[in-house]
Amino acid sequence: MLALILVEAATAQLVTIWFALGALAALLTSAFHGPLWLQIVLFAVVSAVSLALTRPLAKKLTKTDKVATNADRVLNQIGIVQEEIDNTKACGTVMVNGAVWSARSADGIPIVSGTRVHVDRIEGVKVIVTALNQKEE
């Protein structure tokens, strides 16, 4: 029980509190000289019931909303290739909203400098882009 409480205290989310309650029930049964099989059954039942009854509420209370970062602002924006993008050479940069990003081509095809591109997604510190044809603009 103490180990489960220590794990719970060390984490930011509720992960072991239900099992600590089950361990408490087993501990109390042991203190009153209850048989081992009863301790095991009480541990399992109390853990399962407390999990079933409180997990939805705990998820709602500990829900963290995704916080948008400044990096998210470049998604779905149009940029200009500053340095040729070549995935095989692991090189390429794009200017998007006044900031220069390392870039890779979404389809793996090299994109020459000066080409307008669409920012599809961000992977780590690189933007993944698709070249825009005149007819797509």
Phi, psi and omega per residue, in radians:
M1 nan -0.767 3.141
L2 -1.103 -0.687 3.121
A3 -1.093 -0.736 3.125
L4 -1.141 -0.677 3.107
I5 -1.161 -0.695 3.091
L6 -1.121 -0.714 3.089
V7 -1.097 -0.759 3.125
E8 -1.068 -0.728 -3.136
A9 -1.171 -0.493 -3.090
A10 -1.480 -0.174 -3.101
T11 -1.901 2.747 -3.126
A12 -1.499 -0.364 -3.120
Q13 -1.914 2.833 3.056
L14 -1.374 1.950 -3.113
V15 -2.195 -0.513 -3.072
T16 -2.203 0.055 -3.049
I17 -1.061 -0.599 -3.124
W18 -1.177 -0.656 3.130
F19 -1.303 -0.510 3.047
A20 -1.144 -0.668 3.077
L21 -1.133 -0.706 3.069
G22 -1.105 -0.697 3.103
A23 -1.145 -0.630 3.083
L24 -1.095 -0.750 3.115
A25 -1.088 -0.723 3.108
A26 -1.171 -0.662 3.111
L27 -1.100 -0.772 3.120
L28 -1.116 -0.677 3.099
T29 -1.116 -0.711 3.107
S30 -1.127 -0.683 -3.135
A31 -1.094 -0.520 3.107
F32 -1.702 0.373 3.061
H33 1.074 0.642 3.067
G34 -1.288 2.617 -3.125
P35 -1.150 2.748 -3.097
L36 -1.037 -0.720 -3.118
W37 -1.071 -0.634 3.122
L38 -1.211 -0.664 3.096
Q39 -1.074 -0.762 -3.138
I40 -1.147 -0.783 3.137
V41 -1.103 -0.796 3.128
L42 -1.099 -0.708 3.089
F43 -1.001 -0.870 -3.092
A44 -1.141 -0.792 -3.091
V45 -1.181 -0.844 -3.120
V46 -1.123 -0.710 3.105
S47 -1.083 -0.825 -3.108
A48 -1.142 -0.764 -3.122
V49 -1.169 -0.785 -3.139
S50 -1.148 -0.633 3.078
L51 -1.125 -0.826 -3.113
A52 -1.117 -0.648 -3.076
L53 -1.422 -0.563 -3.004
T54 -1.921 -0.268 -3.085
R55 -1.057 -0.800 3.125
P56 -1.033 -0.719 3.110
L57 -1.167 -0.735 3.134
A58 -1.112 -0.692 3.107
K59 -1.102 -0.710 -3.138
K60 -1.156 -0.724 -3.098
L61 -1.272 -0.546 -3.109
T62 -1.753 0.173 -3.132
K63 -1.105 2.276 3.087
T64 -1.930 2.248 3.109
D65 -1.388 2.543 3.092
K66 -1.222 2.222 -3.141
V67 -1.699 2.117 3.124
A68 -1.241 2.444 3.095
T69 -1.832 2.998 3.077
N70 -1.084 -0.510 3.141
A71 -1.080 -0.592 -3.132
D72 -1.099 -0.336 -3.108
R73 -1.186 -0.322 -3.132
V74 -1.503 -0.210 3.120
L75 -1.056 2.382 3.126
N76 1.116 0.320 3.078
Q77 -1.653 2.891 3.085
I78 -1.774 2.361 3.123
G79 -2.275 3.008 3.111
I80 -2.068 2.280 3.119
V81 -1.191 2.166 3.125
Q82 -1.614 -0.756 3.102
E83 -2.199 2.369 -3.081
E84 -0.818 2.347 3.127
I85 -1.628 2.112 3.118
D86 -2.456 1.871 -3.090
N87 -1.095 -0.618 -3.114
T88 -1.190 -0.510 3.097
K89 -1.644 -0.054 -3.119
A90 0.948 0.852 3.122
C91 -2.409 2.841 3.085
G92 2.348 2.457 3.079
T93 -2.380 2.701 -3.130
V94 -2.366 2.452 3.033
M95 -1.684 2.089 3.122
V96 -2.303 2.174 3.126
N97 0.904 0.652 3.087
G98 1.443 0.027 3.132
A99 -2.039 2.488 3.119
V100 -1.646 2.254 -3.135
W101 -2.096 2.534 2.894
S102 -1.171 2.494 -3.040
A103 -2.421 2.686 3.022
R104 -2.358 2.664 -3.134
S105 -1.412 2.356 -3.131
A106 -1.156 -0.614 -3.105
D107 -1.749 0.022 3.104
G108 1.458 -0.067 3.138
I109 -1.474 2.291 3.118
P110 -1.010 2.543 3.133
I111 -2.165 2.191 -3.056
V112 -1.360 2.765 3.124
S113 -1.033 2.458 3.125
G114 1.606 -0.154 -3.131
T115 -1.328 2.433 3.032
R116 -1.397 2.378 -3.096
V117 -2.316 2.727 3.061
H118 -1.806 2.297 3.114
V119 -1.463 1.963 -3.101
D120 -1.466 -0.776 -3.095
R121 -2.834 3.021 3.089
I122 -2.060 2.307 3.049
E123 -2.204 1.851 -3.087
G124 1.178 -2.067 -3.140
V125 -1.881 0.256 -3.132
K126 -2.029 2.538 2.987
V127 -1.664 2.479 3.083
I128 -1.805 2.141 -2.969
V129 -2.181 2.802 3.044
T130 -2.180 2.327 3.120
A131 -1.172 2.459 3.099
L132 -1.716 2.273 3.033
N133 -1.547 2.817 -3.129
Q134 -0.993 -0.684 -3.103
K135 -1.245 -0.368 -3.126
E136 -1.461 -0.335 -3.068
E137 -1.336 nan nan
